[in-house]
C-alpha cells in the first residue's frame, strides 16, 4: 500500500528529456544544474521522491522542490532564482 501524498504527473517532452540527459552527463555543466536534471529524470522513471533522493544523495524535500518546479515551469524552473537582498561584497578585493 502506498503512503504519502499522491504526486501530480510529471510529463517530459522528448526535446526536454534529451536536453536534461545532456545537462546531466556533460562535464562542463554546473553541478547544481546537473543534479536537478538527474532529479527530474529519476522522477520521470517512476521512482518516488525517497528513491530519487537516495540515488542523487539529497533530501526528499529537495527532490520535491525541483520536481514541482520542473512540472510548473519546465526547464526554466531548474534555473537559480535571483537572491533577495543586496549583492554580496567581496571584502578581499583591491579593485
N, C-alpha and C positions, 0 to 999 in steps of 0.2 A: 504494500500500500504506500502510495506517495504521501510525503508530508511537505509542509511549507506552502507558500502561496503559489498559485498557478502562474506561469510566466507567459507573457504575451509572445506570440510567434515572432521569430527572427528570420526574416527572409532576406537573402543577399542575392542581388542581381549578379549575373555571370561576370560582367565587367568589374564590379566592385570586388568580387571574390578573387579575381585574377590580380587586381591591384593589392589586395590585402596579403595574398601569398607572396607577392613581390616584396612588399614592405617587410614582412616577417622574416624573409630569407636574406635580404640584401645586407651585406656587412656595413654599408655606409648609412643605413637607416638610423635615425635617432633611436636609442634603446627603448625609451618610453613609448614611442610610436610603434616599434616592432612588438613590444609586449601587448599593446592594445589590439593590434592586428591579430596576434595569436589568441587573445581572449575571445574576440568576436568569432574567429574561425572555429575555435573549440565549442562555443555556444551553438554555432550552426550545425555542428556534427551531432547534436543531440545530447551532449553532456550537460549535466546540471551545473549550477554555479560552483558547488563544492568541488566537483570533479575537475572543472577547469581551473579553479583556484589552486588545487594541489599540483596540477600539471605545470602551471605557469609560475608557481611559488609566490602567490599573492593571496590576499584575504578574499573571502566570499563577497564582502561589500564592494571591493574593488572590481570584481567581475561584474557584479550587478550594476555598478555605475557605468562602466564602459559598454556593457550590453545594451542598456537602456539609451545611452547617448547615441550609439550607433543606430538603434531602432528608430529614434526620433529624428536624427539629423544626417544619417548616412555617414560617409567617410569624413565629412566636415566635423562631425561630432567627436571625432577622435583627436582633433587638434587641441592644444592647450588653450584655455581661456585666459584672457588678459587678467593679471592680478590686480587686486584693489590696492589703493594707497599710492604713495609716492614711489617712484622708481628707486631701486637700490642705489646707494652711493658707494663707489669704490674708494675706500679710505687710504689704500696703499698706493694710489696713482699719483704721479707727479705732473700730470697734464696741466 
